[in-house]
Amino acid sequence: MPKSLLSRRAFLQTTAVAAGAALASNSIGLDAEPSYVTWEHSPASDRVRFGIVGVGMEGSGVLATAVALPGTECVAAADLYDGRHTLAREIVGKPIKTTRRYQELLDDKSVDAILIAVPDHWHRQVVVDSLAAGKDVYCEKPMSHNPADGLAMVAAAKKTDRIVQIGAQRTSSVLCAKVREMIGNGAIGDLNLIEATLGRNDPTGAWEYPPPPDLSPENLDWDTWLGAAPKKPFDPYAFARWRCWKEYGTGVAGDLLVHLISGMQFSLGINEVPKRVSAFGGIYRWKDGRNMPDVQAALFEYMGIPVYMRLSLGCESAEVTRFQGSKGMIELREFSVTYSPQAGVDTSPSYYSGGFPGAMRAAYVKKWHEEHDPTPGKEPATESITINGNDYDDLRPHLWKFFEAVRSRKPVVQDVVFGHNAALACHLANESYFRGVPVRWDEASQTIKSLA
Ligand SMILES: NC(=O)c1ccc[n+]([C@@H]2O[C@H](COP(=O)([O-])OP(=O)(O)OC[C@H]3O[C@@H](n4cnc5c(N)ncnc54)[C@H](O)[C@@H]3O)[C@@H](O)[C@H]2O)c1
């Protein structure tokens, strides 16, 4: 079954379309249809032949989306679990090579690009090997499992002229582009605070995924799956729920925060590591043996202002990012951008005058009205504007940009440095959580240092 029928993203999209229809009468719609919808056929020379490594929950969606784009052809899929060879062939709908060994895809000279959707602890090796084999690379977020992996990936990318795009979709979203345009035009004045929040409260949202029922050491190369992680006996739960453990995943930071950070970096037009980070949280709701927090709040300093991001797997709440400035606020949500201008002036006499004696207060209030009351019929009317658009996590525009870059050799926005910086913010948040103190990135030693 195509992943799009099952995913959280697809589910949320269905419900939001219904909600969006109700709002449509007083909001503006963005044209989210990119140029590929009118592209009828592609010459074989323009076709990008790709292989995919990792055809699990995300990889299956990446593959289904990629093969549905014009001008692409999947020729091979690698996965350590044989069930996903069957799945890859089902998705592609024609015979393709399938293998446990991703190196066979790299040896194939007819493969132009590699799409990588393996767990975080395997990103570095597959990316570095793919680049060394001369392939263009699309690697899922978070780019790295730890800072050292990120540095190695940046170094490997810099040694080649290959395209590397990281898979946090928001840098290809029309909604985030709209936020970027509004902030760039000064719509909210001087930015002074950013806050973002996201909450889930169900086992699947907390990564308690059901392992494939037939999974066994016979159809899975468990030792290779473990990679550089500590050796342990076959564990179907670690295979399916790897996000819960730092040995394989990066917790709510690498899984979810990285999307908020990537969307923010793109919306602000910045590409940098936060100056300092303080994070706090715990395992409050899902005491299932995990060692990564299920609630984590992180306070960053970016551009000299606070950026406060809160993630919870313990209580459902809407996902929203608020860009706050002296002239108003922009709220970015999965399917909408709302701009609420603020005049930033008093609209009535100051309540501080409640502390004036009566005659003084009356005189102050009278004078205030004389000086500030608008001419009748010319009262200012501030209006919020909501723009509805395509899901900001949609894979299609993001994969399309990657394949376009492979053809044109033009640089991508979410390149290896962008991906590294976004992932570093998450690693800093995790380090601060584990160390229990604020931390910063030390450029000189290229390591994380405690601030207390
Ligand atoms: N961009 C997004 O919105 C988004 C959403 C979900 C997941 N992701 C990312 O996608 C990646 C994969 O996540 P997932 O949920 O699909 O994981 P998953 O466990 O469902 O699938 C990973 C697959 O990779 C295979 N694999 C592991 N090591 C391998 C190796 N060395 N060679 C070949 N195959 C190997 C596994 O057998 C498994 O089938 C993660 O980095 C995750 O953070 C991104």
The ligand as a Gaussian input file, in Angstrom:
#p B3LYP/6-31G(d) Opt

LIG

0 1
 N       11.497000      14.444000       6.078000
 C       10.564000      13.904000       6.840000
 O        9.479000      14.453000       7.008000
 C       10.861000      12.593000       7.507000
 C        9.809000      11.840000       8.067000
 C       10.127000      10.623000       8.650000
 C       11.442000      10.184000       8.693000
 N       12.424000      10.946000       8.170000
 C       13.833000      10.487000       8.220000
 O       13.992000       9.413000       7.320000
 C       14.982000       8.522000       7.817000
 C       14.386000       7.126000       7.865000
 O       13.324000       7.109000       8.791000
 P       12.204000       5.961000       8.742000
 O       11.156000       6.313000       9.707000
 O       11.815000       5.735000       7.340000
 O       13.018000       4.690000       9.265000
 P       12.629000       3.159000       9.050000
 O       13.253000       2.420000      10.177000
 O       11.155000       3.006000       8.847000
 O       13.333000       2.766000       7.674000
 C       14.721000       2.767000       7.550000
 C       15.118000       1.640000       6.613000
 O       16.521000       1.742000       6.378000
 C       17.048000       0.417000       6.294000
 N       18.469000       0.481000       6.587000
 C       19.084000       0.767000       7.755000
 N       20.422000       0.752000       7.591000
 C       20.641000       0.426000       6.290000
 C       21.810000       0.228000       5.526000
 N       23.033000       0.370000       6.045000
 N       21.674000      -0.128000       4.218000
 C       20.448000      -0.289000       3.670000
 N       19.302000      -0.102000       4.351000
 C       19.411000       0.245000       5.651000
 C       16.266000      -0.348000       7.340000
 O       16.319000      -1.722000       7.095000
 C       14.875000       0.239000       7.192000
 O       14.071000      -0.496000       6.316000
 C       15.397000       9.060000       9.183000
 O       16.573000       9.791000       9.082000
 C       14.253000       9.956000       9.577000
 O       14.641000      11.007000      10.439000
 C       12.156000      12.126000       7.567000

